[in-house]
Structures are given as structure tokens and as C-alpha cells.
Amino acid sequence: MSIPTHNKPLRIVFMGTPDFAVGSLKGILHDGFNVVGVITAPDRPAGRGRKIQKSAVKKYAEEQQLKILQPTNLKDEEFLTELRNLNANLNVVVAFRMLPKAVWQMPEYGTFNLHASLLPQYRGAAPINWAIINGETETGVTTFFIDDKIDTGNIILQQKEKILPEDNAGALHDRLMEIGAQLVVKTCHQIATGKIESTIQTASEDLKSAHKIHKETCKIDWNTSLEQIHNHIRGLSPYPAAWTYLVNDGKEESIKIYKAAMENARHYYSVGKLFWNKKEMKVAVNGGYLHLLEVQFPGKRKMDIKQILNGLKLDKSAHLR
């Protein structure tokens, strides 16, 4: 896609919903760009009390006294009219839903998106989680022009970032949010001056997906390797969290595991068998033991394993499955 080369001031509509998007909106405003409107998700009930909650982007946009639209249907003619009336020449999208053509084709300079992977790898809803789950050592962020498919448009800029052995999804999310915000601002500056080039995404047969994560995706498969289980746990921490069944005294309940550590060792115990004392708990897996460090039982808060062991009674046959 070509961008006009004259220096026409940008009038930006920003689209996003969660915390990850707030960093980019802050960056755009901090660099002096004119944000004429913010599109975010409608307020929804959340939490135990089911109280109506505003999105993170809406809260920040209200603080900055920006115009906010919260459409339930992006194809609704009333919303499209409101959007046209903002007279934007660029849409910036970060962690939002798929846009209809009527929206992404509307502004003169098009619509670009920030994605938390090195496209074309990890297209989809959960790139940060899947990169860690799959044991990657590198990921990054990409800005690209939106087209009529998911995460397939022409790439504008990319920035690589290492995945550290101690990273979980939360830590990597926070770093990519900051790096991504810088890339969004840089992309806006290039579009504003017309000094921008985009490249077609390369076709590949070995593309890895970042499809949406469901409850069953989060269940730990204890028959996989020690490293795979460890990556699964850290790739889903702190949200939505890996889970498993604790079988104890003939009863079964689901528990969430947020943090664990690996111990490579030879053993002949059955997978899932638990070992514990007053200070630690570990589970036998293929290739060694997984030490459980932070766990949550139903109806209770996330706790350090030492706190849990103080009041936990387990029988000799207790195991995870």
C-alpha cells in the first residue's frame, strides 16, 4: 500500500480494549498526535459481583478526555456515520476485534495494527501465550496494514525481543506492550511524513498458529515432557492459568498452577505421582520432577506452596492427572 507523500497532519482513530493497548495510546498522545476518537468494547459485567466494568482503554481515554465510541456492531450504519464524522485519515488498532472492510478502508491512509509476534508466525488471538507454550526463545512485535484476513496484511515494521527462561506470559506481555507502543509511534511518524514502505508477508508451510485459548487448552497433559509442561504453565500464567486435577482421598478437584520449577532426574515413578514435605511439593513427570511453587485451590486465592502445605492433608496415593 502506498501512502501520500505530503505532510498532512494525522487525525487518528484509535481502536483497542485491554491493558496491552493502553501503552500504544499513551505513546501516540505523548508524541503529540491528534487522536480524534477512541473505539473500544462496550462495558460488560465482570468478576464475582458481576459489576459493570469499563475496558482499560476506556478508563485511560476518559482520563484524557477523548471522544469514545463503544459499538456492539461494527457494521451498524449509525456507528459508521459517527466514524465518518470524525474525519480521521488513519486508524490505529491494538488488541481489538476483526474489522469489517467498511471500517478499515475508510481513512485515507488506511488502518494499521500492532500484533505481538513476528508475523507471519503466530497469527491469531494469543501470540504471547503460544510463543512461550511452544518453547520459543524469541518473539517480537509487528505493525502491518489490515486487510480482509486475520493478521495477513503488508508488514510495516518489526522489532524482535528475547523470551527469557524465567519469563511467563505476564512478564513478556508487559515488555511487548512497551516495545509495541514505541513501534506504533514510529509507524505513525513514518505515515505522517510519507516515508513508509511495507512488505508482503512471506508464504510458508510451517506457520505456527496463535489460536484462541479455551479451558481445555489450559489443562496440563502430564504425559508430555518436563520442559513442555513447564512451558505450558508459564505460557498461561498469570492468565488464564494452567490447571489439573488433584486426586486425593478418593476425591477429585481442579487446581491452577501458576509457577513451577524443573528438576531433571531419572526415576521410575508413575507420571503424576506427588511427593511432599513441610516445605515443598513436586510431581513425577517424564524426564524428572516438576516443583510446584504457586498454586490456587477452588474458592481460594493464589498461594505459595509452603502456605498451602501448612493446611493441606494428602493421602499416600495423592496424585495429579
Buried (B, 14 or more C-beta within 10 A) or exposed (E): EEBEEEEBEBBBBBBBBBBBBBBBBBBBBEEEBEBBBBBBBEEEEEEEEEEEEBBBBBEBBEEEEBEBBBBEEBEEEEBBEBBEEBEBBBBBBBBBEEBBEBBBBBBEBBBBBBBBBBBBBBBBBBBBBBBBBBEBEEBBBBBBBBBEEBBBBBBBBBBEBEBEEEBBBEBBBEBBBBBBBBBBBBBBBBBBEBEBEBEEBEEEEEEBBBEEBEEEBBBBEBEBEBBBBBBBBBBBBBEBBBBBBBBBEEEEEEBBBBBBEBEEEEBEEEBBBBBBEEEBBBBBBBBBBBBBBBBBBEEEEBBEBEEBBEEBEBEEEBBBE
